[in-house]
Amino acid sequence: MQIDPIALTQELIRFETVNPPGAEASCAAHLADILDRNGFSVETHAFGPGRTSLVARWQGDDPAFAPLAFTGHLDTVPLGARPWSVDPFRAEVRDGRLYGRGASDMKAGVAAAVSAAIWAAGEGSLRRGVTLVLTAGEETGCEGARHLAGTRGALGEASGLIVAEPTSNRLVVAHKGALHLRARTKGRTAHGSMPQLGDNAVVKAVRAIAAIQSFPFEAEPHALLGAPTLAVTSIRGGENVNSVPDACEFTLDIRTLPGMDHASVLARLSARIEPDATLEPALADLGPVGTDPDHVFVRCIRPVVESHVGKEAATPGGMPYFTDGSVLQRAYRECPTVIIGPGEPGQAHQTDEFCLVDKIIEAAAIYRDVIRAWCQA
């Protein structure tokens, strides 16, 4: 049975899986039914009401060889405040673009991977099997992937992992990690006319922020990702204009590189802002992803991408965003991981989000040829 990746993308967009709340269960059930009818062994895993991920497997002929895994997420971000010019859940195709929330990020990637895996199953003999890991809750800290990684036997093994996030079908071998933090300061309130009787928590927060503006990461820039970054992304303190504030908090978005240890970064950052501020446990702690561009898995994929998209697109690159690969690469014991998907990176989270129809067809063809090259070799 052949699955049209364009039609499947449209079907997936019509499931409203905006996170929060997510509600991925119906979308996961739809995919589970399609894969089950095409001979895949399918298991669903829920980490909360309506929050369902699925793992589907096609067994290879030689159990000594671990399968090739694909991953994609089913949830999307909210629609945003700006009005859409199209119905975000109708999945309309116009002028070669398929519009809808999740079109690029990343239901087109999921549809292309499912289409390619079903094609491979229909072709028959594969030395390695194919696994599809389709997750809930990626947009809010990879909740579904972390649940799968913590569930004994849910993931199995993988010889390589393809993350179908939006790259416009360019080959990506690295992305940054994310460490999201909240810091708090405490003081003592007083009347605004007698500030000397108080202890100003906002002033403490300002001092702490100033201390980390030039935080030394002690990491060399990455060839594909550049330098690590730190951004202060919010600050809240004070209740009224005529009182010295006794509490303040601010948040940090830190993006890290392969080889950096988050625990070490956290410890050094805490020491730098004390005693003015204290850091709470991480809001998100997602490691970077990196694979040697000369790894045999990458060398297998490069000619496939070049044949479909061109030499420039096949040159291994990097991305600043994080993916479920942050969790799954480690869960699969540091297996080689690449990111390649039909979505446009600049369309992620945008109003009037779209994916180019030709890119979806192209991605499905790339995935089919990678399965042929990696799983039959």
N, C-alpha and C positions, 0 to 999 in steps of 0.2 A: 504493500500500500504506500503510495506517495502522498506526502503532506505538502500542501502549498504554503510556504512560509509567509507569504503576504496575507493570505486569508487567516492563517493562524494568528499572526500579529494582530489583525483586526479583532478576532475573537477575544484575545487576551486583554486588549485595551478596553473592551466593553465591560469587563469585570472591574468595578470600582474598588481598587485596592489602595486608596490613598492612606498613607500612614503619617500620623495616627488617624483612625484606629488600626488600619491595616486590612483586616477582614480578607485575608488571602485564601481562606479555606475553599471557597467556591471555585476560584481560579485554579487552585491546586487540584481539586477534584476533577475539573474538566481535563487538565493535562494528564492526570493519573488514568482517567478512562481511556484517553487516546493511546497512551503508552501501553496500557494493559491489553487493549484490543490488538496491538501490534506486537505482542509477544514479550514485552518487557516485564521483569519482576519489579513490582512497585511497592514501596513502603511509604506511609505518611507519618509525619512526626509533628505533633502540635506542642507548642510551648505555652499556649494560652488559648482561651476561647476564640475560635475563628482564626487563629494564627498558625497556619499549617504549612510546613515544608514537605517536600517529597524527594525521595531518592529512587531512581529507576535504573535497573541494570539489564544489560544484554551480555550474557555469558560468552566469553571467548572460548576457543577450542583448546587452548593450552593453559591450565590453571597455574602453571609456573610463572606466567607473565601477568603482571598487574594491569588492570584496564586503564584506558584513557578516560579522564573525567572532564566533563564540562560543568560549569556552574553559572547560574544567573538568578536574579531575585525577582519576586513577583509583586512587591510593594512599590508604590510611587510616593513622591512628595506631594503635599497639598497643591492646590491650583494657584495660589497666590492671590493678591488683592486686585491686580489688573484684570479687566474683562477679557475673555477670549473671543476671537472673531469666528471660531468654529466650536462646535460641541466637543468638549474634551474627551467624551466617552463614546462618540459615534464612530471614530476610526475612519474618517473620510479620506479618500485619495483624491488629491487635486494637483495637477501639473507635476506629476512625478513625485509628490510628497505625500506620505501617510501621516496625518495629523492625529494627535491625541496625547493625553497625559500618559507617560510611560513609553511613547513611541520610540524615542532614542534611549531612554534610561528606564528599563532596558528590555521591554517586552519583545522588540524586534530581535534582539540577541537571543532571548529564550526561544522564540519561535524558530529561528534559524538553526539553533543547536538541536532542538527536538526534531525538526525536519531532517537534518543530516543524520541523526542517530537512527531514526526509523528507516531512512534509505539504506544505511549500513546493515541494519538487521535484515532487510529484505534482500540484500546482495548475498547473504549467507556467510560463508567461512571467514572468520576473523580469528587470527591467532590471539590477539588481545581483545578483551571485552570493552564495552563502552558504558560509562556511568553518567547519569544526569543528576546533578545536585541542584535542585530548584528551591530557593529559600524564601521564607517570610522574614520581614523585619530588618532588611539590610540597611535601610535608610536611617534607622535609629540605633546604629552601633552594632550591626551584624548579629542581631539577636538570634535569628534562626540558625545561622552558621555556627554560632557559639553553642546553641542547644544541641545541634547535631554532633559537634565535636565532643561534647560532654556526654553523649549517649552511647553507651558501649555497643559496638557493632553496627552503628548506623551508617558510617561512611565506608568502611572497608579499606581497601588499598587503592593507590593510583600510581601509575608510572609517569604521568604528566597531567597537568591541570590547565585547561583553557577557560579563562574568565571572559564571558561574552559581553562585558561592559563596553560602552561606546568609545571607539577609537577611529571611526570611519574606515574600518578594516585595515588600519595600520598595525604593524607588529610592535607590541610594547612588552618589555621584559622586566620593568621595574616601576613601582609607584611608592610614594611616600607613606609613612605611617602617621597616625593621628593620636595625639595625647591631649585630651580635653580636660581642663582642670578648673576648679573653683577655689579661690582663696578668700579668707575672711579676716577681718580686723575687728578688734573689740576696744572700746574706750569707756568713757564715763560722761554721761550727759550733764549739761549745765545750761543756765540761761545764756542766751546769745550776748547779753550785755556784760556777762562775767565769764568770758571764755577761760580765764585762768583757773577757774574752779573745775573745769572739765578735762577730758582727755579725748581729743578729736580723732575718731576712727577714720574719717575721710582723709585727714592729713596723713595718717599712718598708711592708708592704701596708696596714696599718691607717692609716698616715699618708697614703698615696696615696688610699685610699678616703675619708678625711676631707676631702681636698683637692677631691674631685669631687662631694661631696654637694650642694653648691650651685653646680654647674657652670653658667655663664651661656651658654645656647644662642644668645643674641642673635637670637632669632626671635620675631616677634609671634605670639600665639595664632591658630590657624586658626578661621574661623567655624564649621566643621563638626567639626573634630577636636580643638579645644582646644590645649593646649601640648605641646611635645615632652617626653619623659620619659627618665630614666636610672635603671636599677635595678641594684644589685649582686646577682647571683643565685647565686653560689657562692664559697666560699673554701676552699683546701686548703693546709696548711702544717704542717711538723713531723712527726717520726716517733716520738718517745718523750718521756716526761714529764721526763726529766732531761738533755736536750740542747738547746742553743740551735739553732733551725732555721736551715738555710742556704739554703732555697728555699721559696717560697710562690707561689701563683697565685690569681687571682680572675677572675670573668667578669662582663661587663656586657651588659645588654640595653637598647639605646637605640632609642627610637621617634621617628621624624622626620616632618616636615611637608612638603607640596609646597613647592618653592622652596629647601629646605635642601640644601646640598652636603655629602655624606658625607666627602669628602676634607678639607674645611675643618674639619668637626667632629673628625675623627680627629687632624688636626695640632694643633688647639688643646687637645684632651684629652691628647695625648702631652706637650705642653709643660707641662701642669698637674701631671702626676704624676711627671715627671722631677725629680731623678735617682733617686728611690726605686724606680720601676717602669718597665718598658718594655712597650709594646703589641705584640702579634704581629699578623700580617695577619688581616683580618677573618674570623671563622668564617662569618658571613653578611653580605652587603651588598646589601640589597634596597631599592630606592628607593620613595618614596611615590607614590601615584597621585592625580591630581587633574584634574578636568574642570570647566570653567566651567558652573555650573548653567544659564546662559542660552545655551549652545552649541546649535546647531540640532539636533544629534543628541539631546541631552537633551530639547529641546522637542518632538521627535518622539515620544519614549518616554513623557513625562509623561502625556499624555491616555490612552494605552493602559493604564498602571498605574492611573490614577484610575478608568477604566471598570471595571476588574476588582477592585481592592482598596480604592479610596477615595481621597479627596483627601489625607488625611494621609500615606498610604503613598507618594503621588506627589510629596511635597515632598522635594527632594534632601537626602540626609543623608550622614553619614560613618561609618566603622567603624575600630576600633583595630587589627584584625588585618591581616596582609599576604596577598596573593594572587599568582598567576602574572601578574596585571596589572602587578606591579612590573617584570617583565622584558618582557612582551609590549607594553605601551604604548610603551615606548621602541623595541623592535624594529620596531614598526609606525609609526615616525617620529612619535611623540607623538599618535597618533590618539585621538579622543575615546573615553573608556572609562567604562563604568558597571558597577556590581556589582548584580546582582539574581538571586535564586535562591530556591527553595522551602524550603530547609532552615531550621531554627530556629537562630539564632546561638548561643543558650545551650545547645544540644544538642551542639555540636561537641566532640569528644574526651570525651564523657561516657559513663559506664556506662549501659547500657540506652538507648543513643542511638536516637532515633526522628525521623521526619518525618511531618507531618500529610498524610494522603492527599489531602485537598482542596487543599492547597498545591501538590502536584505537578501536579494537573490544572490548577490556576490558572496555574502557571508556564508550562506548555506552551501554554496559550491566550495568555498575554502574549507569549511568544516568537513565536507564529504571527502575532499582530497587529502586532508590531514588524517582522517580516519583510515583511508585507504593506505596512506604511506606509513603511518605509525603502527596501526593495528594489524596489518597484514604482513609487515616486514618480519 
